[in-house]
Amino acid sequence: SEYVVLYPKNWLFDQSVAQAQAYRKEAESRFARPRFEDGVDDLLLARKSDRNLIPDAAFGPPKGGKYENLSVVKQKVGKVPSIQVLLGEPEQALERLLSTTIAPEGSGKKAKIIAANKRPGGEEAYDFEYILTLPNQMQIHTWSVAALKQPPMRSNQPPTFGTTSSSLPSSSSS
Protein backbone atom coordinates (compact mmCIF):
# COMPACT_ATOMS: atom_id res chain seq x y z
CA SER A 1 0.00 0.00 0.00
CA GLU A 2 1.06 3.56 -0.57
CA TYR A 3 1.08 5.03 2.92
CA VAL A 4 2.86 4.90 6.25
CA VAL A 5 1.10 5.23 9.60
CA LEU A 6 2.58 5.53 13.06
CA TYR A 7 0.77 4.06 16.05
CA PRO A 8 1.66 3.10 19.64
CA LYS A 9 4.01 0.12 19.70
CA ASN A 10 1.73 -1.90 21.96
CA TRP A 11 -1.26 -1.56 19.58
CA LEU A 12 -2.21 -4.50 17.37
CA PHE A 13 -3.65 -4.95 13.88
CA ASP A 14 -7.42 -5.46 14.14
CA GLN A 15 -7.99 -9.14 13.38
CA SER A 16 -11.64 -8.59 12.42
CA VAL A 17 -10.36 -6.38 9.58
CA ALA A 18 -7.94 -9.12 8.46
CA GLN A 19 -10.79 -11.64 8.48
CA ALA A 20 -13.15 -9.34 6.54
CA GLN A 21 -10.40 -8.68 3.97
CA ALA A 22 -9.87 -12.43 3.52
CA TYR A 23 -13.61 -13.02 3.01
CA ARG A 24 -13.80 -10.17 0.49
CA LYS A 25 -10.80 -11.53 -1.49
CA GLU A 26 -12.46 -14.92 -1.60
CA ALA A 27 -15.71 -13.40 -2.90
CA GLU A 28 -13.87 -11.26 -5.47
CA SER A 29 -12.02 -14.27 -6.81
CA ARG A 30 -15.37 -15.94 -7.51
CA PHE A 31 -17.10 -13.05 -9.21
CA ALA A 32 -15.94 -10.45 -11.72
CA ARG A 33 -15.56 -7.09 -10.05
CA PRO A 34 -17.68 -4.25 -11.45
CA ARG A 35 -15.78 -1.71 -13.55
CA PHE A 36 -15.72 1.97 -12.65
CA GLU A 37 -17.25 4.37 -15.13
CA ASP A 38 -16.37 7.98 -15.84
CA GLY A 39 -18.53 10.76 -14.51
CA VAL A 40 -19.66 12.55 -11.41
CA ASP A 41 -22.48 10.05 -10.79
CA ASP A 42 -19.83 7.47 -9.88
CA LEU A 43 -18.30 9.75 -7.27
CA LEU A 44 -20.86 8.89 -4.63
CA LEU A 45 -18.97 7.26 -1.81
CA ALA A 46 -22.07 5.54 -0.48
CA ARG A 47 -22.85 3.37 -3.50
CA LYS A 48 -24.67 0.18 -2.54
CA SER A 49 -21.55 -1.91 -3.21
CA ASP A 50 -19.43 0.33 -0.96
CA ARG A 51 -21.72 0.66 2.06
CA ASN A 52 -19.71 -1.97 3.90
CA LEU A 53 -16.25 -0.57 3.29
CA ILE A 54 -13.55 -2.59 4.92
CA PRO A 55 -10.58 -0.64 6.25
CA ASP A 56 -7.28 -1.23 4.51
CA ALA A 57 -5.73 -1.25 7.98
CA ALA A 58 -6.92 -0.73 11.55
CA PHE A 59 -5.02 -0.74 14.82
CA GLY A 60 -5.95 -0.50 18.47
CA PRO A 61 -4.86 -1.44 21.97
CA PRO A 62 -4.67 -5.10 23.03
CA LYS A 63 -7.96 -6.55 24.32
CA GLY A 64 -10.00 -4.09 22.29
CA GLY A 65 -10.71 -0.55 23.25
CA LYS A 66 -13.42 0.34 20.76
CA TYR A 67 -12.98 4.07 21.33
CA GLU A 68 -9.20 4.08 20.76
CA ASN A 69 -8.22 3.25 17.22
CA LEU A 70 -6.48 4.22 14.04
CA SER A 71 -7.89 3.20 10.67
CA VAL A 72 -7.04 3.62 7.00
CA VAL A 73 -9.73 3.26 4.33
CA LYS A 74 -9.00 3.37 0.59
CA GLN A 75 -11.38 3.13 -2.34
CA LYS A 76 -11.41 3.81 -6.05
CA VAL A 77 -13.66 6.65 -7.23
CA GLY A 78 -14.76 7.82 -10.67
CA LYS A 79 -12.56 10.22 -12.59
CA VAL A 80 -12.58 13.48 -10.67
CA PRO A 81 -10.17 16.42 -10.97
CA SER A 82 -9.96 17.42 -7.30
CA ILE A 83 -10.99 16.65 -3.76
CA GLN A 84 -13.14 19.79 -3.83
CA VAL A 85 -15.18 18.39 -6.74
CA LEU A 86 -15.47 15.06 -4.90
CA LEU A 87 -16.41 16.33 -1.42
CA GLY A 88 -17.11 20.05 -1.62
CA GLU A 89 -15.46 22.55 0.72
CA PRO A 90 -13.80 21.05 3.85
CA GLU A 91 -16.35 22.23 6.44
CA GLN A 92 -19.27 21.30 4.19
CA ALA A 93 -17.77 17.83 3.66
CA LEU A 94 -17.26 17.25 7.39
CA GLU A 95 -20.73 18.54 8.27
CA ARG A 96 -22.26 16.12 5.74
CA LEU A 97 -20.21 13.18 7.05
CA LEU A 98 -21.16 13.93 10.65
CA SER A 99 -24.85 14.49 9.96
CA THR A 100 -25.35 11.46 7.68
CA THR A 101 -22.98 8.82 9.01
CA ILE A 102 -21.34 9.55 12.36
CA ALA A 103 -24.03 11.43 14.30
CA PRO A 104 -27.26 11.38 12.30
CA GLU A 105 -30.40 12.92 13.72
CA GLY A 106 -32.11 10.55 16.13
CA SER A 107 -28.90 8.63 16.98
CA GLY A 108 -28.47 10.36 20.34
CA LYS A 109 -24.95 11.37 19.27
CA LYS A 110 -23.77 14.94 18.90
CA ALA A 111 -20.72 16.11 16.97
CA LYS A 112 -18.79 19.33 17.42
CA ILE A 113 -16.45 20.42 14.63
CA ILE A 114 -13.07 21.64 15.90
CA ALA A 115 -11.43 22.12 12.49
CA ALA A 116 -11.99 21.37 8.81
CA ASN A 117 -9.26 22.63 6.50
CA LYS A 118 -7.70 22.03 3.10
CA ARG A 119 -4.05 21.11 3.38
CA PRO A 120 -1.72 23.89 2.21
CA GLY A 121 0.74 23.53 -0.65
CA GLY A 122 -1.61 22.15 -3.27
CA GLU A 123 -2.12 18.75 -1.65
CA GLU A 124 -5.44 17.15 -2.53
CA ALA A 125 -6.25 16.57 1.15
CA TYR A 126 -8.47 17.82 3.95
CA ASP A 127 -7.75 17.72 7.68
CA PHE A 128 -10.74 17.17 9.97
CA GLU A 129 -11.00 17.29 13.76
CA TYR A 130 -14.18 16.81 15.77
CA ILE A 131 -15.49 15.66 19.12
CA LEU A 132 -18.30 13.13 19.19
CA THR A 133 -20.50 12.98 22.29
CA LEU A 134 -22.19 9.60 22.72
CA PRO A 135 -25.62 9.12 24.32
CA ASN A 136 -23.87 8.14 27.59
CA GLN A 137 -22.04 11.54 27.45
CA MET A 138 -18.66 9.92 26.72
CA GLN A 139 -16.65 12.11 24.33
CA ILE A 140 -14.49 10.75 21.51
CA HIS A 141 -11.91 13.08 19.94
CA THR A 142 -11.16 12.25 16.30
CA TRP A 143 -8.55 13.51 13.85
CA SER A 144 -8.87 12.54 10.18
CA VAL A 145 -7.18 13.19 6.87
CA ALA A 146 -9.15 12.68 3.65
CA ALA A 147 -7.03 12.62 0.49
CA LEU A 148 -7.45 12.11 -3.23
CA LYS A 149 -4.59 10.53 -5.18
CA GLN A 150 -4.67 10.84 -8.94
CA PRO A 151 -3.30 7.97 -11.04
CA PRO A 152 -0.24 8.52 -13.24
CA MET A 153 -0.85 10.39 -16.51
CA ARG A 154 -2.16 8.18 -19.34
CA SER A 155 -3.32 5.57 -16.84
CA ASN A 156 -6.68 3.91 -17.13
CA GLN A 157 -6.89 3.56 -13.36
CA PRO A 158 -9.41 5.64 -11.42
CA PRO A 159 -8.25 7.99 -8.64
CA THR A 160 -7.99 6.62 -5.10
CA PHE A 161 -9.78 8.31 -2.23
CA GLY A 162 -8.43 7.51 1.21
CA THR A 163 -8.99 8.45 4.81
CA THR A 164 -6.87 7.98 7.89
CA SER A 165 -8.61 8.53 11.21
CA SER A 166 -7.45 8.30 14.80
CA SER A 167 -9.84 8.41 17.75
CA LEU A 168 -9.33 8.58 21.50
CA PRO A 169 -11.67 9.15 24.43
CA SER A 170 -11.40 12.88 25.24
CA SER A 171 -9.87 12.24 28.64
CA SER A 172 -6.99 10.41 26.87
CA SER A 173 -6.43 13.09 24.24
CA SER A 174 -5.53 15.95 26.57
N, CA, C and O of each residue as an XYZ file, in Angstrom:
696
protein
N       0.838     -1.184      0.000
C       0.000      0.000      0.000
C       0.880      1.244      0.000
O       2.069      1.178      0.312
N       0.293      2.352     -0.346
C       1.065      3.564     -0.571
C       0.950      4.561      0.570
O       0.675      5.737      0.334
N       1.151      4.120      1.784
C       1.078      5.029      2.916
C       1.884      4.445      4.082
O       2.216      3.260      4.104
N       2.179      5.301      5.026
C       2.859      4.898      6.255
C       2.064      5.499      7.397
O       1.723      6.681      7.356
N       1.765      4.711      8.411
C       1.096      5.229      9.602
C       1.925      4.881     10.828
O       2.560      3.828     10.888
N       1.910      5.764     11.786
C       2.580      5.526     13.060
C       1.507      5.322     14.117
O       0.500      6.029     14.135
N       1.726      4.358     14.992
C       0.768      4.063     16.053
C       1.541      3.547     17.257
O       2.689      3.129     17.108
N       0.941      3.563     18.452
C       1.661      3.099     19.644
C       2.176      1.673     19.475
O       1.486      0.820     18.918
N       3.382      1.421     19.954
C       4.013      0.122     19.700
C       3.285     -1.047     20.333
O       3.468     -2.187     19.906
N       2.460     -0.790     21.345
C       1.732     -1.899     21.965
C       0.387     -2.161     21.280
O      -0.298     -3.118     21.640
N      -0.007     -1.333     20.300
C      -1.262     -1.562     19.584
C      -1.095     -2.706     18.595
O       0.014     -2.998     18.148
N      -2.203     -3.346     18.260
C      -2.209     -4.505     17.370
C      -3.079     -4.248     16.143
O      -3.982     -3.411     16.170
N      -2.790     -4.990     15.055
C      -3.645     -4.946     13.875
C      -4.977     -5.576     14.252
O      -5.004     -6.606     14.925
N      -6.072     -4.977     13.830
C      -7.416     -5.463     14.143
C      -7.691     -6.739     13.346
O      -7.789     -6.703     12.120
N      -7.813     -7.854     14.043
C      -7.994     -9.141     13.379
C      -9.340     -9.268     12.682
O      -9.461    -10.035     11.726
N     -10.358     -8.534     13.135
C     -11.644     -8.585     12.424
C     -11.506     -7.963     11.040
O     -12.200     -8.371     10.108
N     -10.620     -6.980     10.892
C     -10.358     -6.380      9.580
C      -9.652     -7.402      8.692
O     -10.008     -7.561      7.524
N      -8.656     -8.094      9.236
C      -7.942     -9.117      8.460
C      -8.907    -10.203      7.987
O      -8.819    -10.661      6.848
N      -9.821    -10.611      8.853
C     -10.791    -11.639      8.485
C     -11.743    -11.130      7.400
O     -12.019    -11.847      6.439
N     -12.243     -9.912      7.542
C     -13.147     -9.338      6.535
C     -12.444     -9.193      5.190
O     -13.046     -9.433      4.143
N     -11.155     -8.797      5.216
C     -10.399     -8.682      3.971
C     -10.253    -10.045      3.294
O     -10.357    -10.147      2.072
N     -10.016    -11.079      4.076
C      -9.871    -12.427      3.519
C     -11.193    -12.891      2.893
O     -11.191    -13.468      1.806
N     -12.305    -12.644      3.564
C     -13.609    -13.016      3.007
C     -13.884    -12.261      1.713
O     -14.387    -12.838      0.749
N     -13.555    -10.971      1.693
C     -13.795    -10.174      0.487
C     -12.940    -10.687     -0.668
O     -13.433    -10.796     -1.791
N     -11.657    -11.006     -0.415
C     -10.802    -11.531     -1.489
C     -11.359    -12.831     -2.043
O     -11.325    -13.071     -3.250
N     -11.864    -13.657     -1.160
C     -12.465    -14.923     -1.596
C     -13.668    -14.653     -2.500
O     -13.810    -15.280     -3.549
N     -14.524    -13.728     -2.098
C     -15.708    -13.399     -2.903
C     -15.304    -12.780     -4.233
O     -15.895    -13.101     -5.264
N     -14.316    -11.904     -4.229
C     -13.871    -11.262     -5.470
C     -13.260    -12.258     -6.434
O     -13.374    -12.091     -7.648
N     -12.616    -13.288     -5.918
C     -12.016    -14.273     -6.814
C     -13.092    -15.109     -7.501
O     -12.840    -15.696     -8.553
N     -14.276    -15.167     -6.922
C     -15.367    -15.940     -7.513
C     -16.179    -15.154     -8.529
O     -16.732    -15.733     -9.463
N     -16.254    -13.869     -8.359
C     -17.105    -13.050     -9.212
C     -16.296    -11.931     -9.836
O     -15.387    -11.394     -9.204
N     -16.615    -11.577    -11.061
C     -15.939    -10.446    -11.720
C     -16.306     -9.176    -10.973
O     -17.464     -8.966    -10.612
N     -15.342     -8.360    -10.752
C     -15.557     -7.092    -10.051
C     -16.149     -6.061    -11.002
O     -15.719     -5.974    -12.152
N     -17.127     -5.276    -10.549
C     -17.681     -4.253    -11.454
C     -16.627     -3.227    -11.843
O     -15.746     -2.899    -11.048
N     -16.720     -2.724    -13.066
C     -15.784     -1.707    -13.552
C     -16.285     -0.331    -13.171
O     -17.491     -0.102    -13.080
N     -15.358      0.583    -12.950
C     -15.719      1.966    -12.652
C     -15.967      2.695    -13.954
O     -15.286      2.455    -14.950
N     -16.937      3.580    -13.943
C     -17.247      4.369    -15.129
C     -16.855      5.808    -14.872
O     -16.712      6.231    -13.724
N     -16.682      6.559    -15.954
C     -16.369      7.980    -15.839
C     -17.622      8.732    -15.402
O     -18.746      8.279    -15.619
N     -17.408      9.882    -14.786
C     -18.527     10.759    -14.514
C     -18.782     10.988    -13.051
O     -18.444     10.167    -12.199
N     -19.390     12.129    -12.777
C     -19.656     12.546    -11.410
C     -20.609     11.598    -10.708
O     -20.507     11.432     -9.492
N     -21.542     10.965    -11.430
C     -22.483     10.055    -10.789
C     -21.763      8.934    -10.049
O     -22.281      8.417     -9.059
N     -20.577      8.551    -10.516
C     -19.826      7.473     -9.882
C     -19.016      7.944     -8.688
O     -18.326      7.144     -8.055
N     -19.089      9.237     -8.368
C     -18.299      9.752     -7.269
C     -18.939      9.519     -5.927
O     -18.298      9.727     -4.897
N     -20.181      9.096     -5.907
C     -20.858      8.890     -4.635
C     -20.118      7.829     -3.829
O     -19.904      6.710     -4.295
N     -19.739      8.196     -2.633
C     -18.971      7.265     -1.813
C     -19.862      6.223     -1.152
O     -19.368      5.219     -0.639
N     -21.157      6.451     -1.161
C     -22.066      5.538     -0.477
C     -22.836      4.670     -1.473
O     -24.004      4.356     -1.244
N     -22.193      4.283     -2.570
C     -22.852      3.370     -3.495
C     -23.208      2.100     -2.748
O     -22.567      1.758     -1.754
N     -24.232      1.396     -3.223
C     -24.671      0.180     -2.543
C     -23.513     -0.794     -2.324
O     -23.407     -1.403     -1.259
N     -22.647     -0.942     -3.326
C     -21.552     -1.906     -3.210
C     -20.485     -1.463     -2.219
O     -19.674     -2.279     -1.781
N     -20.473     -0.175     -1.856
C     -19.434      0.327     -0.963
C     -19.939      0.627      0.445
O     -19.185      1.150      1.266
N     -21.184      0.312      0.739
C     -21.719      0.661      2.060
C     -20.991     -0.066      3.178
O     -20.933      0.432      4.303
N     -20.445     -1.215      2.892
C     -19.714     -1.970      3.900
C     -18.227     -1.918      3.607
O     -17.583     -2.954      3.443
N     -17.684     -0.720      3.543
C     -16.253     -0.567      3.294
C     -15.458     -1.255      4.385
O     -15.778     -1.157      5.570
N     -14.439     -1.936      3.972
C     -13.546     -2.592      4.921
C     -12.274     -1.762      4.976
O     -11.695     -1.453      3.935
N     -11.831     -1.398      6.171
C     -10.578     -0.637      6.250
C      -9.428     -1.399      5.603
O      -9.394     -2.630      5.614
N      -8.501     -0.654      5.046
C      -7.280     -1.231      4.511
C      -6.396     -1.677      5.669
O      -5.670     -2.666      5.573
N      -6.474     -0.925      6.765
C      -5.726     -1.252      7.976
C      -6.450     -0.621      9.163
O      -7.073      0.432      9.034
N      -6.360     -1.274     10.312
C      -6.919     -0.726     11.550
C      -6.095     -1.260     12.716
O      -5.701     -2.425     12.741
N      -5.850     -0.385     13.669
C      -5.022     -0.738     14.823
C      -5.700     -0.239     16.095
O      -6.448      0.738     16.079
N      -5.422     -0.927     17.184
C      -5.950     -0.500     18.468
C      -5.212     -1.195     19.588
O      -4.357     -2.047     19.345
N      -5.545     -0.831     20.823
C      -4.857     -1.439     21.968
C      -5.220     -2.914     22.121
O      -6.278     -3.342     21.660
N      -4.348     -3.695     22.768
C      -4.667     -5.102     23.034
C      -5.971     -5.199     23.821
O      -6.309     -4.292     24.582
N      -6.692     -6.282     23.643
C      -7.962     -6.546     24.325
C      -9.027     -5.524     23.952
O      -9.912     -5.226     24.754
N      -8.945     -4.994     22.750
C     -10.003     -4.092     22.290
C      -9.755     -2.650     22.647
O      -8.625     -2.168     22.568
N     -10.777     -1.976     23.028
C     -10.708     -0.548     23.250
C     -11.400      0.121     22.091
O     -10.761      0.815     21.300
N     -12.715     -0.080     21.976
C     -13.419      0.342     20.765
C     -13.402      1.846     20.534
O     -13.747      2.298     19.442
N     -13.014      2.624     21.520
C     -12.979      4.069     21.329
C     -11.568      4.580     21.058
O     -11.387      5.774     20.819
N     -10.579      3.714     21.090
C      -9.199      4.075     20.764
C      -8.817      3.288     19.523
O      -8.723      2.062     19.567
N      -8.596      3.985     18.421
C      -8.218      3.252     17.221
C      -7.628      4.175     16.176
O      -7.739      5.399     16.246
N      -7.004      3.543     15.216
C      -6.483      4.223     14.045
C      -6.895      3.365     12.854
O      -6.690      2.151     12.862
N      -7.473      3.987     11.833
C      -7.893      3.203     10.672
C      -7.517      3.918      9.383
O      -7.411      5.144      9.337
N      -7.319      3.121      8.339
C      -7.037      3.617      6.999
C      -8.049      2.954      6.069
O      -8.178      1.729      6.053
N      -8.766      3.770      5.295
C      -9.727      3.256      4.328
C      -9.337      3.816      2.965
O      -9.074      5.011      2.829
N      -9.300      2.944      1.958
C      -9.002      3.365      0.585
C     -10.076      2.808     -0.328
O     -10.566      1.695     -0.135
N     -10.438      3.618     -1.344
C     -11.379      3.129     -2.339
C     -11.166      3.868     -3.651
O     -10.723      5.016     -3.673
N     -11.486      3.195     -4.731
C     -11.414      3.809     -6.054
C     -12.669      4.650     -6.239
O     -13.750      4.278     -5.782
N     -12.517      5.791     -6.916
C     -13.658      6.652     -7.232
C     -13.623      6.962     -8.720
O     -12.600      6.757     -9.373
N     -14.716      7.448     -9.254
C     -14.758      7.820    -10.666
C     -13.775      8.940    -10.948
O     -13.258      9.575    -10.030
N     -13.525      9.173    -12.221
C     -12.564     10.223    -12.593
C     -13.057     11.566    -12.087
O     -14.161     12.001    -12.414
N     -12.236     12.208    -11.295
C     -12.582     13.481    -10.669
C     -11.311     14.318    -10.595
O     -10.253     13.787    -10.258
N     -11.385     15.617    -10.903
C     -10.172     16.421    -10.966
C      -9.609     16.863     -9.616
O      -8.419     17.159     -9.507
N     -10.467     16.909     -8.578
C      -9.965     17.423     -7.304
C     -10.802     16.916     -6.145
O     -11.920     16.435     -6.327
N     -10.244     17.032     -4.955
C     -10.986     16.653     -3.759
C     -12.167     17.595     -3.541
O     -13.185     17.190     -2.979
N     -12.043     18.834     -3.975
C     -13.141     19.787     -3.828
C     -14.335     19.367     -4.686
O     -15.479     19.488     -4.248
N     -14.086     18.878     -5.896
C     -15.176     18.390     -6.742
C     -15.799     17.146     -6.114
O     -17.015     16.965     -6.176
N     -14.988     16.300     -5.518
C     -15.471     15.062     -4.903
C     -16.289     15.320     -3.645
O     -17.371     14.754     -3.489
N     -15.789     16.168     -2.741
C     -16.406     16.332     -1.423
C     -17.043     17.691     -1.162
O     -17.862     17.821     -0.252
N     -16.685     18.693     -1.937
C     -17.109     20.054     -1.621
C     -16.044     20.716     -0.760
O     -14.932     20.205     -0.630
N     -16.389     21.850     -0.175
C     -15.457     22.554      0.718
C     -15.246     21.733      1.989
O     -16.125     20.951      2.352
N     -14.104     21.884      2.684
C     -13.800     21.047      3.851
C     -14.888     21.039      4.926
O     -15.309     19.968      5.364
N     -15.349     22.211      5.357
C     -16.350     22.234      6.436
C     -17.667     21.616      5.981
O     -18.320     20.906      6.745
N     -18.055     21.884      4.746
C     -19.271     21.297      4.186
C     -19.152     19.766      4.146
O     -20.101     19.055      4.477
N     -17.990     19.274      3.740
C     -17.769     17.826      3.665
C     -17.852     17.187      5.047
O     -18.476     16.137      5.208
N     -17.230     17.810      6.041
C     -17.260     17.246      7.388
C     -18.667     17.327      7.972
O     -19.126     16.375      8.604
N     -19.347     18.432      7.773
C     -20.727     18.538      8.271
C     -21.607     17.433      7.683
O     -22.405     16.830      8.402
N     -21.469     17.165      6.389
C     -22.256     16.117      5.738
C     -21.911     14.741      6.313
O     -22.807     13.946      6.596
N     -20.630     14.460      6.485
C     -20.207     13.181      7.053
C     -20.782     12.996      8.454
O     -21.316     11.936      8.779
N     -20.670     14.031      9.276
C     -21.158     13.935     10.648
C     -22.670     13.764     10.701
O     -23.178     12.953     11.475
N     -23.388     14.519      9.885
C     -24.853     14.490      9.958
C     -25.478     13.274      9.292
O     -26.615     12.925      9.610
N     -24.766     12.617      8.374
C     -25.353     11.464      7.684
C     -24.822     10.120      8.162
O     -25.514      9.108      8.058
N     -23.601     10.102      8.684
C     -22.978      8.824      9.015
C     -22.591      8.698     10.487
O     -22.911      7.693     11.123
N     -21.926      9.677     11.023
C     -21.344      9.554     12.359
C     -22.322      9.924     13.468
O     -22.388      9.241     14.490
N     -23.076     10.995     13.276
C     -24.029     11.435     14.303
C     -25.333     11.892     13.652
O     -25.716     13.055     13.777
N     -26.020     10.973     12.953
C     -27.263     11.376     12.295
C     -28.344     11.731     13.314
O     -28.315     11.288     14.462
N     -29.287     12.537     12.862
C     -30.398     12.921     13.722
C     -31.099     11.667     14.241
O     -31.326     10.713     13.496
N     -31.434     11.685     15.517
C     -32.106     10.547     16.130
C     -31.170      9.500     16.705
O     -31.632      8.562     17.355
N     -29.858      9.633     16.484
C     -28.899      8.630     16.979
C     -28.551      8.850     18.448
O     -28.010      7.956     19.099
N     -28.859     10.041     18.973
C     -28.465     10.362     20.337
C     -27.035     10.858     20.427
O     -26.571     11.215     21.510
N     -26.330     10.886     19.307
C     -24.949     11.366     19.268
C     -24.935     12.817     18.827
O     -25.797     13.256     18.065
N     -23.950     13.556     19.313
C     -23.775     14.945     18.900
C     -22.317     15.128     18.516
O     -21.418     14.613     19.182
N     -22.090     15.867     17.436
C     -20.725     16.107     16.968
C     -20.430     17.596     16.962
O     -21.263     18.407     16.557
N     -19.239     17.942     17.416
C     -18.790     19.332     17.416
C     -17.537     19.415     16.554
O     -16.541     18.744     16.824
N     -17.597     20.245     15.516
C     -16.446     20.421     14.633
C     -15.418     21.316     15.321
O     -15.746     22.407     15.788
N     -14.179     20.847     15.379
C     -13.069     21.636     15.899
C     -12.353     22.317     14.732
O     -12.020     23.500     14.804
N     -12.118     21.559     13.660
C     -11.426     22.117     12.494
C     -11.771     21.309     11.255
O     -11.992     20.100     11.323
N     -11.813     22.000     10.117
C     -11.994     21.373      8.812
C     -11.261     22.266      7.813
O     -11.728     23.356      7.483
N     -10.114     21.794      7.337
C      -9.257     22.632      6.499
C      -8.702     21.864      5.316
O      -8.522     20.648      5.376
N      -8.429     22.596      4.229
C      -7.703     22.029      3.099
C      -6.219     22.127      3.430
O      -5.759     23.146      3.945
N      -5.490     21.090      3.140
C      -4.050     21.108      3.384
C      -3.382     22.140      2.492
O      -3.736     22.262      1.320
N      -2.414     22.890      3.029
C      -1.720     23.889      2.211
C      -0.754     23.230      1.219
O      -0.445     22.043      1.325
N      -0.296     24.012      0.272
C       0.738     23.528     -0.646
C       0.209     22.733     -1.813
O       0.973     22.016     -2.460
N      -1.076     22.835     -2.106
C      -1.605     22.152     -3.274
C      -1.929     20.686     -3.082
O      -2.330     20.025     -4.040
N      -1.768     20.151     -1.878
C      -2.122     18.753     -1.650
C      -3.626     18.581     -1.820
O      -4.403     19.456     -1.440
N      -4.024     17.472     -2.381
C      -5.440     17.150     -2.528
C      -5.889     16.437     -1.258
O      -6.202     15.246     -1.284
N      -5.919     17.179     -0.130
C      -6.249     16.567      1.153
C      -6.916     17.571      2.080
O      -6.640     18.770      2.043
N      -7.805     17.037      2.913
C      -8.475     17.816      3.952
C      -8.104     17.237      5.308
O      -7.958     16.024      5.461
N      -7.952     18.120      6.289
C      -7.752     17.720      7.683
C      -9.046     17.998      8.433
O      -9.604     19.090      8.330
N      -9.524     17.017      9.183
C     -10.739     17.166      9.974
C     -10.428     16.861     11.439
O      -9.610     15.994     11.745
N     -11.084     17.576     12.324
C     -11.004     17.292     13.759
C     -12.382     17.574     14.337
O     -12.988     18.611     14.067
N     -12.864     16.627     15.140
C     -14.177     16.814     15.771
C     -14.245     16.014     17.069
O     -13.453     15.104     17.312
N     -15.222     16.391     17.892
C     -15.495     15.661     19.122
C     -16.907     15.113     19.025
O     -17.862     15.849     18.776
N     -17.021     13.814     19.226
C     -18.304     13.130     19.188
C     -18.739     12.852     20.622
O     -17.991     12.252     21.393
N     -19.938     13.283     20.980
C     -20.502     12.983     22.294
C     -21.526     11.876     22.112
O     -22.491     12.025     21.362
N     -21.306     10.757     22.808
C     -22.189      9.599     22.716
C     -23.407      9.798     23.627
O     -23.401     10.686     24.480
N     -24.446      8.980     23.452
C     -25.622      9.122     24.317
C     -25.304      9.010     25.818
O     -26.007      9.600     26.638
N     -24.258      8.263     26.183
C     -23.866      8.141     27.594
C     -22.970      9.293     28.051
O     -22.415      9.252     29.149
N     -22.830     10.326     27.203
C     -22.041     11.543     27.447
C     -20.532     11.337     27.327
O     -19.772     12.281     27.544
N     -20.084     10.139     26.990
C     -18.660      9.919     26.719
C     -18.291     10.713     25.470
O     -19.062     10.768     24.512
N     -17.103     11.330     25.483
C     -16.653     12.106     24.334
C     -15.461     11.432     23.668
O     -14.514     10.999     24.324
N     -15.540     11.356     22.326
C     -14.489     10.753     21.508
C     -13.907     11.855     20.635
O     -14.634     12.512     19.890
N     -12.605     12.055     20.726
C     -11.907     13.080     19.944
C     -11.310     12.381     18.725
O     -10.589     11.393     18.862
N     -11.610     12.892     17.540
C     -11.161     12.249     16.299
C     -10.431     13.245     15.406
O     -10.845     14.393     15.246
N      -9.335     12.767     14.832
C      -8.552     13.512     13.851
C      -8.540     12.673     12.580
O      -8.263     11.475     12.638
N      -8.833     13.276     11.443
C      -8.870     12.537     10.176
C      -8.207     13.339      9.066
O      -8.181     14.570      9.083
N      -7.675     12.605      8.110
C      -7.179     13.193      6.870
C      -7.911     12.468      5.748
O      -7.934     11.238      5.704
N      -8.509     13.235      4.843
C      -9.147     12.684      3.651
C      -8.325     13.161      2.458
O      -8.058     14.356      2.330
N      -7.923     12.246      1.592
C      -7.033     12.622      0.487
C      -7.450     11.944     -0.808
O      -7.983     10.834     -0.810
N      -7.193     12.640     -1.911
C      -7.450     12.107     -3.234
C      -6.121     11.975     -3.953
O      -5.372     12.944     -4.075
N      -5.829     10.765     -4.432
C      -4.588     10.533     -5.177
C      -4.945     10.218     -6.621
O      -5.661      9.260     -6.914
N      -4.428     11.049     -7.510
C      -4.666     10.840     -8.935
C      -3.726      9.756     -9.465
O      -2.594      9.636     -8.995
N      -4.182      8.970    -10.436
C      -3.300      7.967    -11.036
C      -2.266      8.656    -11.928
O      -2.416      9.833    -12.255
N      -1.228      7.936    -12.319
C      -0.244      8.524    -13.244
C      -0.918      8.945    -14.546
O      -1.943      8.387    -14.939
N      -0.327      9.936    -15.208
C      -0.852     10.390    -16.511
C      -0.944      9.193    -17.460
O      -0.133      8.270    -17.393
N      -1.923      9.223    -18.323
C      -2.161      8.176    -19.337
C      -2.488      6.822    -18.717
O      -2.341      5.791    -19.373
N      -2.920      6.815    -17.485
C      -3.317      5.571    -16.838
C      -4.822      5.400    -16.967
O      -5.570      6.378    -16.953
N      -5.251      4.188    -17.089
C      -6.685      3.909    -17.133
C      -7.254      3.675    -15.739
O      -8.445      3.395    -15.600
N      -6.440      3.783    -14.724
C      -6.885      3.556    -13.359
C      -7.677      4.757    -12.850
O      -7.364      5.895    -13.200
N      -8.697      4.517    -12.029
C      -9.410      5.643    -11.420
C      -8.604      6.204    -10.249
O      -7.712      5.530     -9.733
N      -8.912      7.428     -9.829
C      -8.248      7.985     -8.644
C      -8.582      7.148     -7.405
O      -9.558      6.398     -7.392
N      -7.762      7.290     -6.377
C      -7.992      6.619     -5.102
C      -8.315      7.672     -4.057
O      -7.596      8.660     -3.906
N      -9.404      7.446     -3.342
C      -9.781      8.307     -2.225
C      -9.465      7.545     -0.952
O      -9.835      6.379     -0.815
N      -8.785      8.192     -0.024
C      -8.427      7.510      1.214
C      -8.643      8.393      2.427
O      -8.579      9.620      2.350
N      -8.899      7.743      3.539
C      -8.987      8.454      4.812
C      -8.150      7.730      5.852
O      -8.058      6.502      5.861
N      -7.554      8.504      6.710
C      -6.872      7.979      7.888
C      -7.491      8.692      9.066
O      -7.544      9.922      9.092
N      -7.960      7.933     10.045
C      -8.613      8.527     11.211
C      -8.054      7.907     12.480
O      -7.773      6.710     12.538
N      -7.899      8.748     13.492
C      -7.449      8.296     14.796
C      -8.417      8.858     15.840
O      -8.729     10.049     15.834
N      -8.882      7.991     16.727
C      -9.837      8.406     17.749
C      -9.366      7.977     19.132
O      -8.779      6.911     19.317
N      -9.643      8.845     20.091
C      -9.333      8.581     21.500
C     -10.449      9.156     22.360
O     -11.034     10.179     22.005
N     -10.757      8.512     23.493
C     -11.672      9.154     24.428
C     -11.072     10.516     24.819
O      -9.856     10.628     24.978
N     -11.903     11.534     24.972
C     -11.404     12.885     25.236
C     -10.495     12.964     26.436
O      -9.551     13.754     26.425
N     -10.735     12.184     27.471
C      -9.870     12.237     28.641
C      -8.458     11.760     28.319
O      -7.508     12.148     28.999
N      -8.302     10.909     27.273
C      -6.994     10.408     26.874
C      -6.291     11.324     25.899
O      -5.088     11.177     25.683
N      -7.013     12.277     25.294
C      -6.429     13.088     24.243
C      -5.890     14.416     24.758
O      -5.364     15.204     23.972
N      -6.001     14.678     26.017
C      -5.530     15.949     26.570
C      -4.028     16.013     26.628
O      -3.469     17.017     27.069
